[in-house]
Amino acid sequence: MFVTGLSALLASLLYLFASRLIWQKVQGNTNSNIRPNVIKLALMATLVHAFALSSTLWSEQAIYFNMGNGLSLVALLGSAILLVTCINKNTEMLGIFIYPLAAFTVLLPLFMNNFSPLPFTLGIHVLISIAAYSIMGIATAQAILYGRQEYLFRKKKLSRLMKALPPLQVMETTLIQLVIIGFIFLSLALLSGAFFIEDLFAQHLIHKTFLAILSWIVYGAFLFGHFKYGWRGRKAARYTIWAYFLLILSFVGTSIILSSLGY
């Protein structure tokens, strides 16, 4: 537990150092190229974060979940995906939105000890589902940023923060890549979830399944339209945001229904 706590603390500090570098750049307090240092810090933070989280996430017998390591996993995926996009694009400035969150959530599993053990088969399905929700959540945040940046660009009222973000073309390309990756994970989540469905009505999964499939269709329609007809810009942002709304509604709506039924 000591090693896990130390690793989580180290990861949090590394994320904060990366965030500080980016913020200094946004504020115009440095003219140096921060990209190499931000990527190095983020890479080290992500690797240490993964080590710390793995200590609380699974054992030889089961996979363990609670709110703490669930949120930590979301932030870890966000950091890892951002690093992947940095390979061929200058997207490191987007870390100003991800790294502070990661610095906080990496510490949560240390304070939330009420873990729920799950069998590996079900646990893997939950992991894939969390990955799908997380990636699509990041894509939605990207869509909102992109839409706002494009609007302010047209109005010629870009703020200092918006000017520090990657160019519109890079933001759009990153959004499409995120939706593609998320769509793959969402497809896997739906397929793997089918193995655990015995009776949609008896298990109270009809609302969740219907809305999740509807969200998958909207994402699929957008990707088809993008590659077939060149859909982009505001249309890309709108499709992404509405599809994620349906995805979130599939979870939140089902929770509300079950609560009202006393489950």
N, C-alpha and C positions, 0 to 999 in steps of 0.2 A: 504493500500500500504506500510505503514511503517513496519508493521509486516512481510509482504512478503519480503521486502528488507532485514530486519534484519535476517530473517530465511535463505535467500539465502546466505548472507554473512557468517553466522555461519556455514552452510553446506560447503561452500568453504574453510573456515579455517580448518574444521575437515578433509576434504579431503587432504589438504596440510600437515597437521600434520601426517596423515597416510602415505602419500607419502614420507615425510622426514624420518620416521622410516624405511621404506623399503629401501630407498636409502642409509641410513647409514649401513644397513645390507649388501647391495650389495657391498659397498665400504670397508667392513670389519672393520668398525669403532666401532662395538659393537659385543660382543659374547653372549649377552643375547637372550632369546627367545622372539622375537617381536610378534609372532603370536597372543596371546591373546589381546594385546594392539591394533594391527592393525585391528583386527576384531571388537573390541569395537568401535574404532574411525570410521571405515567404516560403521558399523551398524547405529550409531548415525547420521553420515553424510547423509546416504541414506534416513533415516526416515525424517530428517529435509528437505532434498532436495525434497522429495515427497510432503511434506506439502507446501513448497514454490511454487513448480510447479503447484500444484492443484489450487492455487489461481489465476493463470493466464491461466489455461488450459480450465476450464469449469465453467459454471454458470447454473442456473435453466432453461435458455432458449436455450443455444447452447454450442457447443464446439468451442474454439477459437484456431486458429493456426497461427503461423508465423515461420520464420527461427529460431528465438531465442528459443522458447519453444519446437520446434521440435528437435533441437540439444540437448537441456537440457534433453528431454525425452530419447534420444538415450543413453546419458551418465548415466542417472538414471537406465535404464534397464541393462546397462553394469555392474554397481556397484552392483545392486541387484542380477544379475545372478552369479557374482563372489562370493558373499556371500553364495549363495546356494551351489556352488561347494565346498566352504570351509567347509561345514558340515562334509563331509567324506574324504576330500583330502586336502593336504597342498598346496593350490593354491594361498595363500594370496600374494605371491611375484609378481603375475601377475598384482597386483594393481598399480605397478610402471608405467604401460602403461595406465591404466584406470582412476585412481584417479586425476592426474593432469588435464586431459581433463575434468573430471566432475567438478573440482574446478573452471574451467574457464566457462564452459557452464551453470552452475547453475545460473550465474549472467546475462547471455544474455537476458532473458525475461524482466529484469529491464530496459534495454536500447533499446529494440525493441518493440514499442508500436502499430505498424500497424497490429493488429490482424484481421484475416478473420474468421467471425463466420460461422459455419456449423451446419446444423440440426443434431440432435443426431444420427440418423440412419447412415447418411453419415460420421459423425464424428467418430463413433465407427469403421466403416470400415477403415477410415484413421489411427486411432490409432492402429488397428490390423496390418495394412500394415507397419506402421513405426516400430512396434515391430518386425515384420518378417525381414525387411531390417536390423534392428539394430542387432538382434540376429545372423543373418547370417553374418553380417559384423564382429561381434566379433569372430564368428567361423572361418572366413577367416583369420583374424589377428592371431588367435590361430594356424591355419594351417601353416601360413608363419613362425611363431616363431618355431613351432614344426619341420618343414622342415629344417630350418636353424640350429636348435639345433642338429638335427640328423646328418646333414652333418658335422658340426664341431666336433661332437662326434666321427664320423668315422675317421675324419682327426686328431683327438686328439689335436684340437686347440680351445677348449672351452674358451671363454672369461670369465671375472669375472661375467658379467651380465648373460651369458648363464648358468654358473655354479650355479647362485643364483635361476634360474628358477626351477620349480618342475621337478622330474625325467621324462624321456621320456615316460614311461608307464602311468604316471599320466597325462602328457600333451595330450597323445593320447586319453585316456579315457575321459578327459574333452572335447576334440574336438568332439568326437562322441556324447556326451551328448548335446553339443550346437547345433549340426546339427539336432538331434532329436527334440529338443525344437523348433528350428527355422522352421523345416519342418512342424510341427503342426501349427504354426502361419501362415506360408505361405499358407498352405492348407485352413485355415480359411479365410485368406485375399482373396484368389481366389474365394472361395465360397460366401463370403459376397459381393464381387465386382460384382458377376453375377447379383445381384438384381438391380444394377444401370446401367446395360448395356441395351440400347434400340436398337442401331444400331452401330455395331463395326466400320463401315466405316464412318458413319456420325459423330460419336463422336471421330473419329481419335484414336481409341483404339486398332486397329488390331495389330500394331507392339508391343505395350506394352503387350497385352494379350498373343500373340504368344510367345514372348521371356520369359515372366514370367512362362508360362506353360512349356516351354522347360527347363527352370531352375528347375522347380519343378520335372520334369521327371529325370533330371540328379541327383538331390539330392535323389530322390526315388530309382534310380538305384544303387547309391552308398550304401544307407542304406540296400537295398536288398542284394547287394554283400557282405557287411560287415557281416551281420548276417547269410547269407547262405553259403558264401565261405570264410569268414574270411579276407576280404580286409582290409588292414590297412597300416600303415607307409606312405611312399611317395605317394602311390595310394590314400589313404584317403585325404592327403593334396591336391593333384592335382584335384581330383573330387570336393572338397570343393571350391577351388579357381576358377575353370572354371565355376561351377554352379553360384557362386556369380557374376562373370563377366557377365554372361547372365542376371542375375537379375538386375544388375546396368545398363546394356545396355538397358533393357526394359524401364527404366525410362529416362535415359539420351538420348537415341536414339529417343524416342518419343518426348521429349522436343525439340530436334534439328529439327525434322521433322515439328512439329507444328510451330516453329519459322520461318522456311523457307517458310511455307504456310501463314505466317502473322497472326497466332493465338496467 
